[in-house]
Amino acid sequence: MNMNYRNTEYSYHEWITFDGNQATGYHCDDKELLKGINTTSFCAQTKAEMHSKIDHYIDNRQENIEQQKQYDRAEAEYYEKYGTVGEF
């Protein structure tokens, strides 16, 4: 079931776990919301938790993008210094 909060689409899911229990949760992979950061999707157990996470991505967008840029710079520096030897 698709839902919308602050112009961000997310969905509600129900499934049976590996041990036979019923589980529910929410999933968001809204490309516009996550544009500019490495996160491609996220989940929440409740609607309130999902709304809180969406609020975080919207209300802290610039900070999240700056943190992503800092991570990207650190990653590039690491690979320039150490390469990928032994990682894979």
Salt bridges, closest charged atoms under 4 A:
GLU49 OE2 - LYS53 NZ 3.67
ASP55 OD1 - ARG6 NH1 2.83
ASP59 OD1 - ARG6 NH2 2.95
GLU66 OE2 - LYS69 NZ 3.84
